[in-house]
Amino acid sequence: MKAILLLFHTHKLASGEEDSKLIGVYATPADATAAQQRASAKPGFKEHTNGFTIDAYEIGKGHWAKGFQTISAD
């Protein structure tokens, strides 16, 4: 199985909503960890260092099997 690693950062906004960012896509855990360390020193990220996650995704495999529903605040 060949996989890639996605580095995300997520934090809650004042409104209670979540703000998620895809920081990058990496081939090795060391590359993803190094990118996390670099991002952790930047404005915004350094105030929310616990929001990072590194997730592995198998290449050539679907990762969203269900549909979706949009929920609006209105």
N, CA, C and O atoms as a MOPAC input file, in Angstrom:
PM7 MOZYME 1SCF
protein

 N      0.84700 1    -1.18700 1     0.00000 1
 C      0.00000 1     0.00000 1     0.00000 1
 C      0.88700 1     1.24300 1     0.00000 1
 O      1.73600 1     1.41400 1     0.87500 1
 N      0.68500 1     2.08700 1    -0.97000 1
 C      1.38000 1     3.37000 1    -1.03200 1
 C      0.45000 1     4.42800 1    -0.46200 1
 O     -0.71800 1     4.51300 1    -0.84100 1
 N      0.97600 1     5.23000 1     0.44900 1
 C      0.16200 1     6.26400 1     1.09100 1
 C      0.89000 1     7.59200 1     1.06200 1
 O      2.11400 1     7.65100 1     0.94700 1
 N      0.11300 1     8.65200 1     1.17000 1
 C      0.64500 1    10.00400 1     1.33700 1
 C      0.17300 1    10.50500 1     2.69700 1
 O     -0.76900 1     9.96900 1     3.28000 1
 N      0.83500 1    11.52600 1     3.18400 1
 C      0.48000 1    12.10800 1     4.47900 1
 C      0.00400 1    13.53500 1     4.27200 1
 O      0.68200 1    14.33500 1     3.62700 1
 N     -1.15900 1    13.85300 1     4.81600 1
 C     -1.71300 1    15.20200 1     4.73700 1
 C     -1.59300 1    15.86200 1     6.10100 1
 O     -1.97900 1    15.29300 1     7.12200 1
 N     -1.05100 1    17.07100 1     6.09700 1
 C     -0.92300 1    17.86500 1     7.31500 1
 C     -2.02700 1    18.91400 1     7.31300 1
 O     -2.09600 1    19.76500 1     6.42600 1
 N     -2.88200 1    18.83700 1     8.31500 1
 C     -3.99100 1    19.77700 1     8.47900 1
 C     -3.80100 1    20.59300 1     9.75300 1
 O     -3.10800 1    20.18200 1    10.68400 1
 N     -4.43900 1    21.76000 1     9.76400 1
 C     -4.54600 1    22.53500 1    10.99600 1
 C     -5.99800 1    22.95600 1    11.14100 1
 O     -6.60100 1    23.48000 1    10.20400 1
 N     -6.55800 1    22.72200 1    12.32800 1
 C     -7.95100 1    23.06600 1    12.61000 1
 C     -8.02800 1    23.79600 1    13.94600 1
 O     -7.37700 1    23.41200 1    14.91800 1
 N     -8.83000 1    24.84900 1    13.97800 1
 C     -9.10900 1    25.51700 1    15.25200 1
 C    -10.49800 1    26.12500 1    15.20800 1
 O    -11.06100 1    26.34300 1    14.13500 1
 N    -11.04200 1    26.39800 1    16.38400 1
 C    -12.39300 1    26.97300 1    16.49300 1
 C    -12.32800 1    28.48400 1    16.37800 1
 O    -11.45700 1    29.14000 1    16.95000 1
 N    -13.27500 1    29.01400 1    15.62000 1
 C    -13.43100 1    30.46700 1    15.49600 1
 C    -14.28300 1    30.98200 1    16.65600 1
 O    -14.90400 1    30.19000 1    17.36600 1
 N    -14.31800 1    32.27900 1    16.84900 1
 C    -15.12300 1    32.87800 1    17.91800 1
 C    -16.60100 1    32.52500 1    17.75900 1
 O    -17.33500 1    32.45400 1    18.74500 1
 N    -17.03300 1    32.30500 1    16.51700 1
 C    -18.43400 1    31.95500 1    16.25400 1
 C    -18.76000 1    30.51900 1    16.63800 1
 O    -19.92700 1    30.12800 1    16.64800 1
 N    -17.72300 1    29.72300 1    16.95800 1
 C    -17.92400 1    28.32000 1    17.29100 1
 C    -17.68800 1    27.38900 1    16.11800 1
 O    -17.58700 1    26.17500 1    16.29800 1
 N    -17.59800 1    27.94800 1    14.91400 1
 C    -17.32100 1    27.13200 1    13.73300 1
 C    -15.85800 1    26.72000 1    13.71500 1
 O    -15.01200 1    27.37000 1    14.32900 1
 N    -15.56600 1    25.62700 1    13.00300 1
 C    -14.18900 1    25.19000 1    12.85300 1
 C    -13.59800 1    25.74800 1    11.56500 1
 O    -14.27200 1    25.82100 1    10.53700 1
 N    -12.34700 1    26.13400 1    11.63600 1
 C    -11.58700 1    26.60200 1    10.47800 1
 C    -10.48100 1    25.57800 1    10.23300 1
 O     -9.59900 1    25.39300 1    11.07200 1
 N    -10.53300 1    24.91200 1     9.07600 1
 C     -9.53100 1    23.89500 1     8.75100 1
 C     -8.72100 1    24.32100 1     7.54000 1
 O     -9.24400 1    24.89500 1     6.58500 1
 N     -7.43000 1    24.02400 1     7.60700 1
 C     -6.52000 1    24.35000 1     6.50500 1
 C     -5.69700 1    23.12200 1     6.17100 1
 O     -5.18500 1    22.45000 1     7.06700 1
 N     -5.56900 1    22.82500 1     4.88400 1
 C     -4.63500 1    21.80400 1     4.44100 1
 C     -3.29400 1    22.49700 1     4.28200 1
 O     -3.13900 1    23.36800 1     3.42600 1
 N     -2.32600 1    22.11300 1     5.10300 1
 C     -1.00900 1    22.74600 1     5.07800 1
 C     -0.15900 1    22.16900 1     3.95700 1
 O      0.54100 1    22.90900 1     3.26700 1
 N     -0.21300 1    20.85000 1     3.76800 1
 C      0.57900 1    20.25100 1     2.70500 1
 C      0.40300 1    18.74800 1     2.62300 1
 O     -0.24000 1    18.12700 1     3.46900 1
 N      1.00100 1    18.17200 1     1.56400 1
 C      0.94900 1    16.74400 1     1.28100 1
 C      2.38800 1    16.24000 1     1.23500 1
 O      3.22800 1    16.81600 1     0.54400 1
 N      2.67300 1    15.16200 1     1.97300 1
 C      4.06000 1    14.72000 1     2.15200 1
 C      4.20700 1    13.22000 1     1.93800 1
 O      3.24800 1    12.46200 1     2.08600 1
 N      5.41400 1    12.80600 1     1.58800 1
 C      5.70500 1    11.40500 1     1.30400 1
 C      6.16000 1    10.64100 1     2.54300 1
 O      6.00000 1     9.42200 1     2.60400 1
 N      6.72300 1    11.33200 1     3.52700 1
 C      7.24800 1    10.64200 1     4.70600 1
 C      6.78600 1    11.32700 1     5.98600 1
 O      6.49700 1    12.52300 1     5.98000 1
 N      6.71700 1    10.58000 1     7.07700 1
 C      6.38000 1    11.19800 1     8.37100 1
 C      7.37000 1    12.29800 1     8.75400 1
 O      6.97700 1    13.30900 1     9.33600 1
 N      8.64400 1    12.11100 1     8.43300 1
 C      9.64900 1    13.12700 1     8.77200 1
 C      9.37400 1    14.43800 1     8.03900 1
 O      9.51200 1    15.51600 1     8.61800 1
 N      8.98600 1    14.34900 1     6.76700 1
 C      8.66300 1    15.56500 1     6.00300 1
 C      7.44100 1    16.27000 1     6.58200 1
 O      7.43000 1    17.49500 1     6.70300 1
 N      6.41300 1    15.50500 1     6.93900 1
 C      5.19700 1    16.09900 1     7.50000 1
 C      5.47900 1    16.74900 1     8.85500 1
 O      4.97700 1    17.83500 1     9.14500 1
 N      6.27500 1    16.08700 1     9.66900 1
 C      6.62200 1    16.63300 1    10.98100 1
 C      7.45900 1    17.89600 1    10.84700 1
 O      7.25600 1    18.85200 1    11.59500 1
 N      8.39000 1    17.91500 1     9.91100 1
 C      9.20800 1    19.11300 1     9.68300 1
 C      8.32800 1    20.28200 1     9.22700 1
 O      8.53400 1    21.41600 1     9.65900 1
 N      7.35800 1    20.01200 1     8.36300 1
 C      6.44500 1    21.06400 1     7.90900 1
 C      5.59900 1    21.58400 1     9.06200 1
 O      5.34000 1    22.78400 1     9.15000 1
 N      5.16900 1    20.69200 1     9.94300 1
 C      4.40600 1    21.10800 1    11.11800 1
 C      5.23900 1    22.02200 1    12.00200 1
 O      4.74100 1    23.03200 1    12.49900 1
 N      6.48600 1    21.67900 1    12.19800 1
 C      7.36700 1    22.50600 1    13.02800 1
 C      7.57000 1    23.88700 1    12.40500 1
 O      7.58000 1    24.89200 1    13.11500 1
 N      7.73100 1    23.94000 1    11.08100 1
 C      7.88100 1    25.24000 1    10.40500 1
 C      6.61600 1    26.07900 1    10.55500 1
 O      6.68700 1    27.26800 1    10.86700 1
 N      5.45800 1    25.45500 1    10.33200 1
 C      4.19000 1    26.18600 1    10.41900 1
 C      3.91600 1    26.66000 1    11.84600 1
 O      3.33400 1    27.72600 1    12.04600 1
 N      4.33200 1    25.87300 1    12.83200 1
 C      4.08900 1    26.21700 1    14.23900 1
 C      4.72100 1    27.53300 1    14.65800 1
 O      4.31700 1    28.11900 1    15.66200 1
 N      5.69700 1    28.00000 1    13.91200 1
 C      6.37000 1    29.25700 1    14.23900 1
 C      5.70100 1    30.46500 1    13.58000 1
 O      6.08400 1    31.60400 1    13.84600 1
 N      4.71600 1    30.22600 1    12.73200 1
 C      4.07700 1    31.31600 1    11.98100 1
 C      2.89000 1    31.89800 1    12.74400 1
 O      2.27300 1    31.21500 1    13.56200 1
 N      2.57200 1    33.18600 1    12.46500 1
 C      1.43300 1    33.82600 1    13.13500 1
 C      0.14700 1    33.01300 1    12.95700 1
 O     -0.10000 1    32.44500 1    11.89300 1
 N     -0.64300 1    32.97000 1    13.98800 1
 C     -1.88800 1    32.20800 1    13.98300 1
 C     -1.64400 1    30.77100 1    14.41400 1
 O     -2.25200 1    30.29200 1    15.37200 1
 N     -0.76000 1    30.09000 1    13.71000 1
 C     -0.45100 1    28.70400 1    14.06800 1
 C      0.23400 1    28.62300 1    15.43000 1
 O     -0.03800 1    27.71500 1    16.21500 1
 N      1.12100 1    29.57400 1    15.70300 1
 C      1.85400 1    29.49700 1    16.97400 1
 C      0.95200 1    29.74200 1    18.17900 1
 O      1.31000 1    29.38400 1    19.30100 1
 N     -0.21600 1    30.35100 1    17.96100 1
 C     -1.18300 1    30.52100 1    19.05100 1
 C     -2.10500 1    29.30200 1    19.19400 1
 O     -2.84600 1    29.19400 1    20.17100 1
 N     -2.05700 1    28.40100 1    18.23100 1
 C     -2.93900 1    27.22200 1    18.21900 1
 C     -2.14100 1    25.98300 1    17.81500 1
 O     -2.50800 1    25.29600 1    16.86200 1
 N     -1.07500 1    25.70000 1    18.51800 1
 C     -0.18700 1    24.60600 1    18.12200 1
 C     -0.80600 1    23.22100 1    18.31700 1
 O     -0.30400 1    22.24600 1    17.75900 1
 N     -1.86800 1    23.11500 1    19.08500 1
 C     -2.49400 1    21.80400 1    19.28800 1
 C     -3.46300 1    21.43300 1    18.16900 1
 O     -4.08100 1    20.37000 1    18.22200 1
 N     -3.60600 1    22.28800 1    17.15800 1
 C     -4.57400 1    22.03600 1    16.08400 1
 C     -4.04500 1    21.24100 1    14.90600 1
 O     -4.77500 1    21.04200 1    13.93500 1
 N     -2.80600 1    20.78100 1    14.95200 1
 C     -2.21800 1    20.05500 1    13.82500 1
 C     -2.56400 1    18.56900 1    13.87300 1
 O     -2.57600 1    17.95700 1    14.94100 1
 N     -2.84200 1    18.00300 1    12.70900 1
 C     -2.99200 1    16.55700 1    12.56500 1
 C     -2.29700 1    16.11900 1    11.28600 1
 O     -2.26800 1    16.84500 1    10.29300 1
 N     -1.74100 1    14.92300 1    11.33000 1
 C     -1.13000 1    14.30200 1    10.15700 1
 C     -1.89900 1    13.01800 1     9.90900 1
 O     -1.93600 1    12.13400 1    10.76500 1
 N     -2.51700 1    12.91500 1     8.73100 1
 C     -3.34400 1    11.75900 1     8.39200 1
 C     -2.79200 1    11.07200 1     7.14900 1
 O     -2.40900 1    11.72900 1     6.18100 1
 N     -2.75500 1     9.74700 1     7.18900 1
 C     -2.29800 1     8.95500 1     6.04000 1
 C     -3.48900 1     8.61200 1     5.15400 1
 O     -4.55500 1     8.24500 1     5.64800 1
 N     -3.30300 1     8.73400 1     3.84700 1
 C     -4.31700 1     8.38700 1     2.86500 1
 C     -3.70900 1     7.45200 1     1.83300 1
 O     -2.68400 1     7.75600 1     1.22200 1
 N     -4.36200 1     6.30500 1     1.64800 1
 C     -3.90400 1     5.34900 1     0.65500 1
 C     -4.15600 1     5.92400 1    -0.74300 1
 O     -5.24400 1     6.42400 1    -1.03000 1
 N     -3.14800 1     5.84800 1    -1.59700 1
 C     -3.26400 1     6.35400 1    -2.96100 1
 C     -4.12200 1     5.38400 1    -3.78300 1
 O     -3.98700 1     4.16700 1    -3.65900 1
 N     -4.99900 1     5.93500 1    -4.61700 1
 C     -5.84000 1     5.13300 1    -5.49100 1
 C     -7.09400 1     4.59100 1    -4.83800 1
 O     -7.78600 1     3.75500 1    -5.41800 1
 N     -7.39200 1     5.05700 1    -3.64400 1
 C     -8.56300 1     4.58500 1    -2.90500 1
 C     -9.48200 1     5.76400 1    -2.61800 1
 O     -9.01400 1     6.84200 1    -2.25100 1
 N    -10.79300 1     5.56500 1    -2.78400 1
 C    -11.75600 1     6.60600 1    -2.42600 1
 C    -11.81600 1     6.75400 1    -0.91400 1
 O    -11.75000 1     5.76600 1    -0.18300 1
 N    -11.94200 1     7.99400 1    -0.44700 1
 C    -11.94300 1     8.23600 1     0.99100 1
 C    -13.22500 1     8.91100 1     1.47400 1
 O    -13.35700 1     9.21600 1     2.65900 1
 N    -14.16000 1     9.14200 1     0.57000 1
 C    -15.44500 1     9.72300 1     0.96500 1
 C    -16.52200 1     8.90600 1     0.27900 1
 O    -16.82400 1     9.12900 1    -0.89400 1
 N    -17.09900 1     7.96900 1     0.99800 1
 C    -18.03500 1     7.01700 1     0.40700 1
 C    -19.49200 1     7.48000 1     0.45300 1
 O    -20.33500 1     6.92600 1    -0.25300 1
 N    -19.79300 1     8.47000 1     1.25900 1
 C    -21.17200 1     8.92400 1     1.42300 1
 C    -21.36900 1    10.26100 1     0.72500 1
 O    -20.40200 1    10.90700 1     0.32100 1
 N    -22.61500 1    10.66800 1     0.58500 1
 C    -22.93500 1    11.99500 1     0.06800 1
 C    -22.72500 1    13.03700 1     1.15800 1
 O    -22.04200 1    12.77300 1     2.14800 1
 N    -23.30500 1    14.21800 1     0.98200 1
 C    -23.18500 1    15.25600 1     2.00300 1
 C    -24.44900 1    16.08400 1     2.06100 1
 O    -25.25800 1    16.07500 1     1.13300 1
 N    -24.60800 1    16.79500 1     3.15200 1
 C    -25.73800 1    17.68600 1     3.36300 1
 C    -25.19500 1    19.00900 1     3.85400 1
 O    -24.40100 1    19.04100 1     4.79300 1
 N    -25.61100 1    20.10100 1     3.23400 1
 C    -25.18000 1    21.43200 1     3.65200 1
 C    -26.14800 1    21.94500 1     4.71900 1
 O    -27.36700 1    21.92800 1     4.54400 1
 N    -25.56900 1    22.40000 1     5.82500 1
 C    -26.35600 1    22.95500 1     6.91600 1
 C    -26.01300 1    24.43700 1     7.02800 1
 O    -24.84700 1    24.80700 1     7.16500 1
 N    -27.02100 1    25.26200 1     6.96900 1
 C    -26.77800 1    26.70500 1     7.01800 1
 C    -27.25700 1    27.26800 1     8.34600 1
 O    -28.13500 1    26.70100 1     8.99600 1
 N    -26.67300 1    28.38300 1     8.73500 1
 C    -27.02300 1    29.03200 1     9.99100 1
 C    -28.37100 1    29.72800 1     9.91000 1
 O    -28.93300 1    30.11700 1    10.93400 1
 N    -28.89300 1    29.88800 1     8.70200 1
 C    -30.16600 1    30.60500 1     8.51000 1
 C    -31.34200 1    29.82600 1     8.97700 1
 O    -32.47400 1    30.29900 1     8.88000 1

